[in-house]
Amino acid sequence: MTRSRILSIIVKKKTGDAFDAILEIPPKMMPDAKINDDGWWFFTGPHGESKLKFNENKSLGILDHQFIDEESSWDVPM
């Protein structure tokens, strides 16, 4: 079964500030989100234990991330 979820937020900031704000989103969207030393955010999602990792490069405007939960995983270009 294919599933998708679209999350949208409005950030009224300059580009660099918006970049930083997005990196700070996990604990605001998932109250139990905790980050480890490797940069992975761990939290409880709709399908159980989940994790998220940003692969960012601010100077190039890259904010890709990986998501993994108990049922699936995907890479998100951004």
Buried (B, 14 or more C-beta within 10 A) or exposed (E): EEEEEEEEEEEEEEEEEBBBBBBEBBEEEBEEBEBEEEEBBBBEBEEEEBBBBBBBEEEEEEBEBBBBBEEEEEEEEE
